[in-house]
Amino acid sequence: MAKNLRAKIPKSDKLIIHDVNPAVTGQFAEEHAGQTIQVAEAVREISEQAETIITVLPEPHHVQNVLRAMLKPPTLLKIGPSKPRLFIDCSTIDPKNSRAASNAVHSSSQGKFIDAPMSGGVVGASAGTLTFMIGASNDMVKPVSDVLLMMGKRVLHMGEQGAGLKGKLANNYLLGLNNIATCEAMNMGIKWGLDPKKLAELINTSTGRCWPSEVNNPVPYVVQNSPASRGYDGGFGTSLMRKDMKLALQAAHESGAASVMGHEALSVYDLVETDDNCKGKDFSVVYRFLGGKE
């Protein structure tokens, strides 16, 4: 993402980067020597100098802590650019914590906060083909999209602040259920004596078609470049699926939305991550966990 940003922003603009692992930022700066890149030692250094700030963090408390460090003391408009900051958070967290982060930014009168979770994984980030789902007021859609389209190919405006995350969690909740159902269906068919490629072809030209069956099929060599065909390495980790499922269920509970299958699905992913033959793998490894033939 940083590589694509540096390639597309004006050469005169400075890209300021920070990571908890200084080796990563140091390597990036070395690989882009001669370009205007600054490695920040602390996140406050970024908010003091940059007009647009993009964060991608693992958990809600990381988002809260980083924003707190960026916003305090509330003197950003007196230091560096006098323009209010634009905070674009691409983390996948729950809507409640995102709303708290937004309130912290807006109540400080130092800028605006947009939730912009993304889809596309490491491959999409590298290729610049990410899809971003944003929660923003109508007047912020264009300026935010102008920034995000330097790192991706599509921006979907889902509604006001928090709507981007709600859309992302609803999608990934469905993805998690579809993945388990696909693993079960493929395992059933193979145990009934069906050829896995023929079964996948049937599903993918019928009403059972879904992303886990067509693109990320859990049976090795049904899709040649799938994680299943690489020993379930790479792809979308089960730990990430667990995280998104938990966040979706939490948000569903807070809104009073019924969830009949979600908790059962989460328990499956919990068990997969404790299995020595499955943990740390792509989430399609549920097929192996079920005893599927490889």
C-alpha positions as CSV (number, residue, x, y, z in Angstrom):
1,M,0.0,0.0,0.0
2,A,2.8,2.4,0.9
3,K,4.6,1.5,-2.4
4,N,1.5,2.3,-4.4
5,L,1.0,5.6,-2.5
6,R,4.6,6.7,-3.1
7,A,4.3,5.9,-6.8
8,K,1.1,7.9,-7.3
9,I,1.3,11.0,-5.0
10,P,3.2,14.0,-6.4
11,K,6.9,13.6,-6.3
12,S,7.1,16.8,-4.2
13,D,4.8,15.3,-1.5
14,K,6.4,13.5,1.5
15,L,5.3,10.1,2.5
16,I,5.7,9.5,6.2
17,I,5.6,5.9,7.4
18,H,5.6,4.2,10.8
19,D,5.4,0.6,12.0
20,V,6.0,-1.1,15.4
21,N,8.7,-3.1,13.6
22,P,11.4,-0.5,12.6
23,A,13.1,-3.1,10.3
24,V,10.0,-3.0,8.0
25,T,10.0,0.8,7.6
26,G,13.8,0.8,7.3
27,Q,13.7,-1.7,4.5
28,F,11.0,0.2,2.7
29,A,13.0,3.4,2.9
30,E,16.1,1.7,1.6
31,E,14.1,0.1,-1.3
32,H,12.8,3.6,-2.3
33,A,16.0,5.5,-1.7
34,G,16.0,8.9,-3.5
35,Q,12.2,9.3,-3.1
36,T,10.7,11.6,-0.5
37,I,10.1,9.2,2.4
38,Q,10.4,9.9,6.1
39,V,10.4,7.2,8.7
40,A,8.6,8.5,11.8
41,E,9.8,7.3,15.3
42,A,6.4,8.0,16.8
43,V,2.8,8.3,15.5
44,R,2.5,11.9,16.8
45,E,5.2,12.9,14.4
46,I,2.9,11.8,11.6
47,S,-0.1,13.7,12.7
48,E,1.9,16.8,13.3
49,Q,3.3,16.8,9.7
50,A,0.7,15.1,7.5
51,E,-2.6,16.3,6.2
52,T,-3.9,12.8,5.4
53,I,-3.3,9.9,7.8
54,I,-4.0,6.3,6.9
55,T,-4.0,3.7,9.7
56,V,-4.1,-0.1,9.4
57,L,-4.1,-1.8,12.8
58,P,-5.0,-5.3,14.1
59,E,-7.4,-4.7,17.0
60,P,-9.7,-2.0,18.3
61,H,-7.5,-1.1,21.2
62,H,-4.6,-0.5,18.8
63,V,-6.8,2.0,16.9
64,Q,-7.8,3.8,20.2
65,N,-4.2,4.0,21.5
66,V,-2.7,5.3,18.2
67,L,-5.4,7.9,17.8
68,R,-4.9,9.0,21.4
69,A,-1.2,9.5,20.8
70,M,-1.9,11.4,17.6
71,L,-4.5,13.7,19.0
72,K,-3.0,14.7,22.3
73,P,-2.2,17.5,23.0
74,P,-4.9,19.1,20.8
75,T,-2.4,21.4,19.0
76,L,-2.1,19.8,15.6
77,L,-3.5,22.9,13.7
78,K,-0.8,25.0,15.4
79,I,2.0,22.6,14.4
80,G,2.8,21.9,10.8
81,P,-0.1,22.3,8.3
82,S,-3.0,24.5,9.6
83,K,-5.4,22.3,7.6
84,P,-7.7,19.9,9.6
85,R,-6.4,16.4,9.3
86,L,-8.1,13.6,7.4
87,F,-7.9,10.3,9.3
88,I,-8.7,7.3,7.2
89,D,-8.8,4.1,9.2
90,C,-8.5,0.9,7.1
91,S,-8.5,-1.4,10.1
92,T,-11.2,-4.1,10.5
93,I,-12.7,-3.4,14.0
94,D,-16.2,-3.3,15.4
95,P,-18.5,-0.4,14.6
96,K,-18.8,0.6,18.3
97,N,-15.1,1.2,18.7
98,S,-14.9,2.9,15.3
99,R,-17.6,5.3,16.4
100,A,-15.6,6.0,19.6
101,A,-12.5,6.7,17.5
102,S,-14.5,9.0,15.2
103,N,-15.9,10.9,18.2
104,A,-12.4,11.3,19.6
105,V,-11.2,13.0,16.4
106,H,-14.2,15.2,15.9
107,S,-14.5,16.3,19.5
108,S,-10.9,17.4,19.4
109,S,-11.7,19.7,16.4
110,Q,-8.5,18.6,14.7
111,G,-10.0,16.7,11.7
112,K,-12.4,14.2,10.3
113,F,-12.4,10.4,10.7
114,I,-13.5,7.9,8.0
115,D,-13.8,4.1,8.4
116,A,-12.5,2.4,5.2
117,P,-11.9,-1.3,5.8
118,M,-10.6,-3.2,2.7
119,S,-10.8,-6.4,0.9
120,G,-8.2,-8.1,-1.3
121,G,-5.5,-9.3,1.0
122,V,-1.8,-9.1,0.6
123,V,-2.0,-9.8,-3.1
124,G,-4.5,-6.9,-3.6
125,A,-2.4,-4.6,-1.5
126,S,0.7,-5.3,-3.5
127,A,-1.1,-5.1,-6.9
128,G,-3.1,-2.0,-6.0
129,T,-6.4,-3.8,-6.6
130,L,-8.0,-3.5,-3.2
131,T,-11.7,-2.7,-2.6
132,F,-12.5,-0.2,0.1
133,M,-15.8,0.1,1.9
134,I,-16.2,3.5,3.4
135,G,-18.4,5.1,6.0
136,A,-18.4,8.9,5.4
137,S,-20.7,11.9,4.8
138,N,-21.4,12.6,1.1
139,D,-19.1,15.6,1.0
140,M,-16.2,13.4,2.0
141,V,-16.6,10.6,-0.5
142,K,-14.6,12.3,-3.3
143,P,-11.6,13.4,-1.3
144,V,-11.4,10.0,0.5
145,S,-11.8,8.1,-2.8
146,D,-9.1,10.1,-4.4
147,V,-6.7,8.9,-1.8
148,L,-7.9,5.2,-1.6
149,L,-7.9,4.7,-5.4
150,M,-4.1,5.2,-5.3
151,M,-4.0,1.9,-3.4
152,G,-7.1,0.1,-4.9
153,K,-9.4,-0.2,-7.8
154,R,-12.8,0.3,-6.1
155,V,-14.4,2.4,-3.4
156,L,-17.9,1.5,-2.2
157,H,-19.7,4.2,-0.2
158,M,-21.9,2.3,2.3
159,G,-23.3,5.3,4.2
160,E,-22.3,7.5,7.2
161,Q,-19.4,6.8,9.5
162,G,-19.4,3.1,10.6
163,A,-21.2,1.9,7.6
164,G,-18.1,0.7,5.9
165,L,-17.3,-1.6,8.8
166,K,-20.8,-2.9,9.0
167,G,-20.7,-3.8,5.3
168,K,-17.3,-5.5,5.7
169,L,-18.4,-7.5,8.7
170,A,-21.7,-8.6,7.1
171,N,-19.7,-9.8,4.0
172,N,-17.1,-11.7,6.0
173,Y,-19.7,-13.2,8.3
174,L,-21.3,-14.7,5.2
175,L,-17.9,-15.7,3.8
176,G,-17.2,-17.6,7.0
177,L,-20.4,-19.5,6.8
178,N,-20.1,-20.3,3.1
179,N,-16.6,-21.6,3.7
180,I,-17.6,-24.2,6.2
181,A,-20.6,-25.2,4.2
182,T,-18.4,-25.6,1.1
183,C,-16.0,-27.8,3.0
184,E,-18.8,-30.0,4.3
185,A,-20.4,-30.3,0.9
186,M,-17.2,-31.2,-0.9
187,N,-16.3,-33.7,1.8
188,M,-19.8,-35.3,1.6
189,G,-19.6,-35.6,-2.2
190,I,-16.1,-37.1,-2.2
191,K,-17.1,-39.6,0.4
192,W,-20.1,-40.5,-1.7
193,G,-17.6,-41.3,-4.5
194,L,-18.0,-38.2,-6.6
195,D,-15.0,-36.7,-8.5
196,P,-14.0,-33.5,-6.7
197,K,-13.5,-31.4,-9.9
198,K,-16.8,-32.6,-11.4
199,L,-18.6,-31.8,-8.1
200,A,-17.0,-28.3,-8.0
201,E,-18.1,-27.7,-11.6
202,L,-21.7,-28.7,-10.7
203,I,-21.8,-26.4,-7.7
204,N,-20.2,-23.5,-9.6
205,T,-22.8,-23.7,-12.4
206,S,-25.7,-24.2,-9.9
207,T,-27.3,-22.5,-6.9
208,G,-24.5,-23.5,-4.5
209,R,-22.0,-21.3,-6.2
210,C,-20.0,-19.0,-3.9
211,W,-16.4,-17.6,-3.6
212,P,-15.2,-20.5,-1.4
213,S,-16.4,-23.0,-4.0
214,E,-15.3,-21.2,-7.1
215,V,-12.1,-19.3,-6.2
216,N,-10.9,-20.7,-2.9
217,N,-12.1,-24.3,-3.2
218,P,-10.9,-26.2,-0.1
219,V,-10.0,-29.5,-2.0
220,P,-6.4,-29.6,-3.2
221,Y,-6.0,-29.1,-7.0
222,V,-9.6,-28.4,-7.8
223,V,-8.4,-24.8,-8.2
224,Q,-4.7,-24.9,-9.1
225,N,-3.6,-21.7,-7.5
226,S,-5.7,-21.9,-4.4
227,P,-4.2,-22.1,-0.9
228,A,-5.5,-25.7,-0.7
229,S,-3.2,-26.6,-3.5
230,R,-0.3,-25.2,-1.6
231,G,-0.8,-27.1,1.6
232,Y,-3.3,-24.4,2.8
233,D,-0.4,-21.9,3.1
234,G,-1.1,-18.2,2.4
235,G,-4.5,-16.9,1.7
236,F,-6.9,-15.7,4.4
237,G,-5.8,-17.0,7.8
238,T,-8.2,-18.8,10.1
239,S,-7.2,-16.5,12.9
240,L,-8.4,-13.5,10.8
241,M,-11.7,-15.3,10.0
242,R,-12.2,-15.9,13.7
243,K,-11.5,-12.2,14.5
244,D,-14.0,-11.0,11.9
245,M,-16.7,-13.6,13.0
246,K,-16.3,-12.4,16.6
247,L,-16.6,-8.8,15.6
248,A,-19.7,-9.5,13.4
249,L,-21.4,-11.5,16.2
250,Q,-20.6,-8.7,18.7
251,A,-22.1,-6.1,16.4
252,A,-25.1,-8.3,15.8
253,H,-25.7,-8.7,19.5
254,E,-25.4,-4.9,20.1
255,S,-28.0,-4.2,17.4
256,G,-30.4,-7.0,18.3
257,A,-29.8,-8.8,15.0
258,A,-30.5,-12.6,15.3
259,S,-27.6,-15.0,14.5
260,V,-28.6,-18.7,14.3
261,M,-25.4,-20.1,12.7
262,G,-22.7,-17.7,13.6
263,H,-21.8,-19.1,17.0
264,E,-21.6,-22.6,15.7
265,A,-19.3,-21.4,12.9
266,L,-17.1,-19.6,15.3
267,S,-16.7,-22.7,17.4
268,V,-15.5,-24.6,14.3
269,Y,-12.8,-21.9,13.6
270,D,-11.8,-22.0,17.3
271,L,-11.2,-25.8,17.1
272,V,-9.4,-25.5,13.8
273,E,-6.9,-23.0,15.3
274,T,-6.1,-25.5,18.1
275,D,-5.5,-28.4,15.8
276,D,-1.7,-28.8,15.1
277,N,-2.4,-29.9,11.5
278,C,-4.6,-26.9,10.8
279,K,-3.6,-23.8,12.8
280,G,-1.9,-20.9,11.1
281,K,-3.4,-22.0,7.7
282,D,-5.8,-20.5,5.2
283,F,-9.4,-20.8,6.5
284,S,-10.3,-23.4,3.8
285,V,-8.2,-25.8,6.0
286,V,-11.6,-26.5,7.6
287,Y,-11.8,-29.2,4.9
288,R,-8.7,-31.0,6.4
289,F,-10.2,-30.5,9.9
290,L,-13.3,-32.4,8.8
291,G,-11.2,-35.3,7.6
292,G,-11.4,-34.5,3.9
293,K,-9.4,-36.5,1.5
294,E,-6.3,-34.7,0.2
